[in-house]
Structure formats: C-alpha cells, structure tokens
Amino acid sequence: MSTEKWIIGTGFSRGIGFELAKVIKDNNYKIIHLGRGQCGFEDVFIWWDLLNPIKETPILELSKSLYGKSIAGFIYGAGVMPVLGVSESNRAEKHLFWQSQAEAMRVNYFSCAEIIEDILPFIMSKNDAQSSITPFVAHLSSLAAVDPFPGLELYGATKSACLLYFQWLSKRFAMDELTCLSVHPGAVLTDMVNNVIQNSPSDLEIVKIYKKMIQNKELMDPKRSAENIYNFLFTDSPMRNNSHGKLYLADKNEIFAYK
Ligand SMILES: NC(=O)c1ccc[n+]([C@@H]2O[C@H](COP(=O)([O-])OP(=O)(O)OC[C@H]3O[C@@H](n4cnc5c(N)ncnc54)[C@H](OP(=O)(O)O)[C@@H]3O)[C@@H](O)[C@H]2O)c1
C-alpha cells in the first residue's frame, strides 16, 4: 500500500474551495477533484456536474480511481446560492425562482449525500494505518443552516438538510471511526457574495448587509478562511473531536450552540 494520502473534494475550482485545495496540496496530500473546472492543484480530475443525480455521474470512474488509495478524507466544498428575490405577480419569474431552489437543494444537499454514501466503503477501509487523524467527511455548511439572515431562509434550508444528514452520519459512525464535520467558513468575499450583491433586488436585507460588510472590510479573505478550515480539518484537536456531528464556526473557532 502506498503511503500517499488522498483527499477527495468538490468545489475546488473557485472561492474558498480553491484556496483550500491549494493548502491541502502544499501539505503534500494528493487530490481527487470532482468538478466542472480544474483548479490546477488536483492529481486526478473527474468532470462532475453536481446538478446531476448520482446515476448520471461518473461514479464508476471515481470508484476505479479510489481503488488501492489511502483516503484521508472527503471535503464537499461546492455550493450554490439560489435566486433570492421573486416577483409575486410574474409567473415565469416565479417558476425560475423555484427551479433555482430545487437546483440549490440538489447541489447543496442531495449530491453531497449521494457521493458520500457511494464512497464510504473506500474511506472506511482504514487502509491508512499511518494517518495521524481519523478519516473524515466534511462539508462547507453555513450559519444560515441554523440561524439564517433575513432573505437567506431557503438557501439555509438546503444547508440545514445537509447538516441534518451529517448529524445522522455522526450517529451511524463513532467519532474515532469516521469523523463527520460541518464547517461554517464565516462571511467570505467570493463570487457567491458578489453574485448576491449584483443579481438580487437592492432592497433585500442581505444585500444591504453584504454591501455594508464590504464597506467596513468585514468580509474574510478566502485564503484566510481556507487556512482556518484546513487547520481545523487536518489537526487532531479536542475541538475537531468535539465537532463530530455538530456545526463548527471556523471564523470564531467555536462550535455552534443551540439556544
Ligand atoms: N462565501 C461565504 O461567505 C460563505 C458563507 C457560508 C458558507 N459558504 C459555503 O461555502 C462553500 C463555498 O462557497 P464560496 O463562497 O467559495 O462559493 P463560490 O466561490 O461561488 O464557489 C462555489 C464552488 O462550488 C462549485 N459548484 C457549484 N455548482 C456546481 C455544480 N453544479 N457542479 C460542480 N461544482 C459546482 C463551483 O464550481 P464551478 O466553478 O464549476 O461553478 C465552485 O467551485 C459553499 O458551500 C457555500 O455555501 C460560503
């Protein structure tokens, strides 16, 4: 068995995921990237549109690629923000609005759960006896999953679905068997935030909040966000161990506490 350690990931083409892939590569992990565009840090790239259900994806190609590799973890970094504003009177616009919610649910939840269920046997084979950390599955979640800003409720619903799926996973597997991690990166200046500002009605509360945060330089740089996330995911710490099945707030270095 090779001593190379592999990370499987999505969302590495842009934003936080791109910076995360860079740090992972800098730390000598090998990367299998599932996505629509390469980032340049991957050792294996498998073209994958997360809008598609698993039966329409190259899952067989992925399974073949995983054979014999030591998998340290899986990171679902991909995500989309659905359309936020809708006119009550325009039927065509309403239709596009709900189509966008369905697509966000597919990318932010279903595809993540489907991929994890299919690759679990490879991750759980414990073929990496030398690893300093328990194998993990992680996804980039959001505070909106538990406490959405006004306007982000439906996006939050897609993130809640995935968070609940991770909670269920954490009940199926003990922390020292498979660590199940949900990470809120913080508010980070990426295409996702810029698109909300540019494409949503300017009177939406969240648009005003983002604009103000940019003005006050309160949005995090994706590189810093990725470093926080890397340190959390790849360090065998009490914080990581306590986060099994919970929501970790990477910007605050704390676990979300329900009131
Ligand atoms: N930015 C924030 O403030 C913030 C806050 C809380 C949570 N998050 C979460 O953090 C994650 C990363 O966000 P980000 O801000 O870095 O977003 P981003 O810059 O918009 O990047 C999104 C990533 O998801 C990928 N993706 C989207 N749809 C896909 C599809 N159908 N098939 C394959 N890949 C797809 C994109 O790939 P393509 O290049 O192929 O589109 C891209 O790599 C998301 O889950 C987001 O919900 C972000």
The ligand as an ORCA input file, in Angstrom:
! r2SCAN-3c Opt
* xyz 0 1
  N     -18.730     32.851      0.889
  C     -19.351     32.820      2.042
  O     -19.474     33.865      2.736
  C     -19.939     31.544      2.577
  C     -20.544     31.587      3.846
  C     -21.089     30.413      4.365
  C     -20.998     29.237      3.636
  N     -20.401     29.237      2.386
  C     -20.363     27.958      1.679
  O     -19.014     27.671      1.335
  C     -18.973     26.930      0.103
  C     -18.036     27.632     -0.884
  O     -18.565     28.937     -1.106
  P     -17.792     30.032     -1.972
  O     -18.198     31.334     -1.382
  O     -16.355     29.682     -2.103
  O     -18.566     29.867     -3.359
  P     -18.101     30.111     -4.871
  O     -16.909     30.997     -4.928
  O     -19.334     30.517     -5.585
  O     -17.643     28.639     -5.352
  C     -18.598     27.624     -5.454
  C     -17.932     26.323     -5.840
  O     -18.958     25.324     -5.980
  C     -18.824     24.710     -7.261
  N     -20.108     24.300     -7.850
  C     -21.268     24.987     -7.826
  N     -22.196     24.338     -8.568
  C     -21.595     23.230     -9.064
  C     -22.030     22.167     -9.898
  N     -23.274     22.124    -10.401
  N     -21.149     21.185    -10.207
  C     -19.875     21.227     -9.730
  N     -19.406     22.208     -8.941
  C     -20.256     23.204     -8.609
  C     -18.225     25.805     -8.133
  O     -17.706     25.201     -9.301
  P     -17.882     25.882    -10.781
  O     -16.665     26.741    -10.954
  O     -17.945     24.709    -11.690
  O     -19.163     26.677    -10.761
  C     -17.204     26.410     -7.186
  O     -16.043     25.634     -7.151
  C     -20.430     26.840     -0.376
  O     -20.971     25.620      0.034
  C     -21.112     27.981      0.353
  O     -22.494     27.711      0.503
  C     -19.874     30.364      1.859
*
